[in-house]
Amino acid sequence: MCGIVGFVGKGDAKKFVIEALKKLEYRGYDSWGISFVEGNNLRVFKETGKISEIFPEKIQAKTRLAIGHTRWATHGGVTKLNAHPHTDCKQNIAVVHNGIINNFESLKTDLEKKGHKFISETDTEVIPHLVEENLNKNNSLLEAFQITLNKLQGDFAICLIVSKENKIYVAASGCPLAIGIGKDAKYISSDLLAFAGFTSEVVFVRDGTMAEVGENLKIYDIKTGNEKKVVFQKIPTQIHQAERGNFKHFLFKEINEQPKTLEKIVAMDQKEIETNAALIRNSFGTFFTACGTAYHAALSAEYLFARFAKMHVNTAIASEFPAFENFITDKTLLFAISQSGETADVIEAVKTARAKKAKVFSLLNNPDSTLGRLSDVVMITPAGREIAVLSTKAFTSQLGILYLLSCATAGGLDKAKKNLKDASKSVSEILKSSNIDQIKKLAQKLKNSKNLFTIGRGFNFPTALEAALKIKEVSYIHAEGFAGGELKHGTIALIEKDVPCIVFAANDETKDAILSNAQEIKARGGYIIGVSPKNHPVFDYWLKVADVSDLSPIVNIVPIQVLAYFLALEKGLDPDKPRNLAKSVTVK
Ligand code: F6R
């Protein structure tokens, strides 16, 4: 989480850092701050809220050196004092940090005993104080930085500046960090997007290394202090900021892009799909792992592979993966699914699997990401950059590719492609303005609901989970998804008059059973919203979708994505940046 940025060189550092932070706001938007050197003085400016909501023009100084941070709070509430950068007692050292310092409490207690005064509740603040402490012992700044880093337990990407040096000191362990090499400047960021358009040459700050970034660039091993070879790499120059076009919000734009992204999947290289399907087919023990929405895609994979490949694949929420790591061997295939390719828990699972010599296959939406670099095989979902915090088009793309892979393992790719093409047309149909108006009306009706439930069976059980997640994360209505048969094992106690329940009634072998479950809810006063190709007397409200057989999960989720969007609008919420969330979850 959090985005960090730095600039050193010719040009207006402060301007670059603020513009870059705006691009990285999707990584966290609780608060932000920048630090730069003016004359010989270190200046720090921070604010709570979104960068776009205040006027950075207040910061007048022109400077050739600056660091900045956009925060997703981990330790300490959303306050100005907890915003980064953090400084030492004398305000000579400023630090921005992405990650978590697990042993910060004991480090803080020690430093307090030595007289250091802390003003925030964050873990990060120990870093400038530790550097200050080590500088007091006559170490050079580089030495003080190295000693400090060796005391930190946890994950970090760090940028540090001091009042009297024209360099930025950086380090990484478990969090991404890259240095862009320009003609007259160096750009630092946790995300390549920050300097896209400025340079295509980068140096990745590898785990366990630190760097001095000034006119020259030097990289060192954190443990030994030995200098390391600087490895320059080229990044694709087409990474660019997505535009909203005629849409008011990225979320609605991205929902509307789905027919096109699904068509792109139909057009994907046949050989790539068949080769990768064979890899899954021939592997011994396949684990799918992911978080959040991507985990729902992984769960769908379990159903898809059971049906079409007649294979049992295991799925694990990435943060729970450690419980199963004893089953990973050099014959295992770990299949990681991630939109961003930067999710900390997924990266951790992949690193564990690699250490056990398992093969790693990643399905990613970001073509240049940490997970991509750690994987043996990568498939890219052709959804294009997702900016809204809610994952929509990446999710349906993941489902589309998993469907093709599962069918290809049984030699059924051509037919599967045809079915996916039909599903893409059905998604277009749902997005027609008459249907959108109908969903808008439903949002008006549901906007004051306190609780909402979603149910589905078989292929549509993961759909129910995903639908509930979409609704709760953007509208803040408490929504829970269940396998249709499960609600009566406890949760049905919460059904009372007018509690809305979305029922995914696909025209498949689960139809009769799920409609019975809908009856059970209705009998207790529940308000039934049916997502189905056919209307049914049990439905109080019917959202019509086409009958696309095994692809119903792709088609069924779309009206609920739209519903979630309009629920947010009805409640006066920002659909692109829901509270407490961030697009990339880079902490465990
Ligand atoms: C929900 C959502 C999250 C992500 C999850 C994993 O709309 O976007 O649940 O799916 O944080 O992120 P990625 O796919 O980037 O690994």
Residues whose N, C-alpha, C, O or C-beta is under 5 A from the ligand:
A	BS01	F6R	C291 G292 T293 A294 I337 S338 Q339 S340 G341 T343 V389 L390 S391 K583 V585
